[in-house]
Amino acid sequence: MAERRVWIDDWQMQCCGDPFALGSTVTWSTIPVTDRSGFAEFLDEETATGITDYEERHAYEDQELEEIEGVVRSIDAVFCQ
């Protein structure tokens, strides 16, 4: 299985996300990240370019979601104002 680095917005978790921890097996609906420019405001370039997917539970009809399943191997939190 290929490694993924999935970005999850806090509001997605607050709205309807399921808690997870290191070692959890998860199934997420994702959208591939194609434009990382928005991350440049608060992440270093290496971290931003490593993000492969957005976790998305409220997709528009024209967005194709990919369901992925895997084991959480690391968690990084980003805080900004």
C-alpha positions as CSV (number, residue, x, y, z in Angstrom):
1,M,0.0,0.0,0.0
2,A,1.3,3.4,-0.9
3,E,1.9,5.9,1.9
4,R,-0.5,8.9,2.0
5,R,-0.3,12.1,4.0
6,V,-3.9,13.2,4.4
7,W,-5.0,16.7,5.4
8,I,-8.1,16.8,7.6
9,D,-9.6,20.2,8.4
10,D,-10.6,20.7,12.0
11,W,-14.2,21.6,11.0
12,Q,-14.5,18.2,9.2
13,M,-13.6,16.4,12.5
14,Q,-15.9,18.6,14.6
15,C,-18.8,18.1,12.2
16,C,-18.7,14.4,11.6
17,G,-15.2,13.0,12.0
18,D,-14.5,9.8,13.8
19,P,-11.7,9.9,16.5
20,F,-8.5,8.2,15.5
21,A,-5.1,7.6,17.1
22,L,-1.7,6.1,16.1
23,G,-2.3,2.5,15.0
24,S,-6.0,3.1,14.2
25,T,-7.3,1.5,11.0
26,V,-9.3,4.2,9.2
27,T,-11.4,4.5,6.1
28,W,-11.6,8.0,4.7
29,S,-13.1,9.6,1.6
30,T,-10.4,11.6,0.0
31,I,-9.7,14.0,-2.9
32,P,-6.2,14.2,-4.4
33,V,-4.3,17.4,-3.6
34,T,-3.3,19.1,-6.9
35,D,-2.7,22.6,-5.7
36,R,-0.6,23.0,-2.6
37,S,-0.2,26.8,-2.8
38,G,-2.8,27.3,0.0
39,F,-0.6,25.3,2.4
40,A,2.4,27.7,1.8
41,E,0.9,30.3,4.1
42,F,1.4,28.1,7.2
43,L,3.6,25.1,6.3
44,D,7.1,24.7,5.2
45,E,7.6,23.6,1.6
46,E,8.7,20.0,2.4
47,T,5.6,19.4,4.6
48,A,3.2,21.1,2.0
49,T,4.5,19.0,-0.9
50,G,4.1,15.8,1.1
51,I,0.4,16.2,1.5
52,T,-1.3,13.8,-1.0
53,D,-5.0,14.0,-0.2
54,Y,-7.7,15.9,1.6
55,E,-10.2,14.0,3.7
56,E,-13.6,15.2,2.5
57,R,-17.1,14.3,3.8
58,H,-19.0,17.1,2.1
59,A,-17.9,16.9,-1.5
60,Y,-19.7,18.6,-4.4
61,E,-21.3,16.5,-7.1
62,D,-18.5,17.2,-9.5
63,Q,-15.8,16.0,-7.1
64,E,-14.7,12.4,-7.3
65,L,-13.9,10.9,-4.0
66,E,-11.6,8.0,-3.5
67,E,-12.2,5.8,-0.5
68,I,-8.9,4.8,1.1
69,E,-8.3,2.4,4.1
70,G,-5.1,2.3,6.0
71,V,-3.4,2.4,9.4
72,V,-2.5,5.7,11.0
73,R,1.3,5.8,11.3
74,S,1.8,9.4,12.3
75,I,-0.2,12.5,13.3
76,D,0.9,16.1,12.9
77,A,-1.2,19.0,14.1
78,V,-1.1,22.5,12.7
79,F,-2.3,25.5,14.7
80,C,-2.5,29.0,13.3
81,Q,-4.4,32.3,13.7
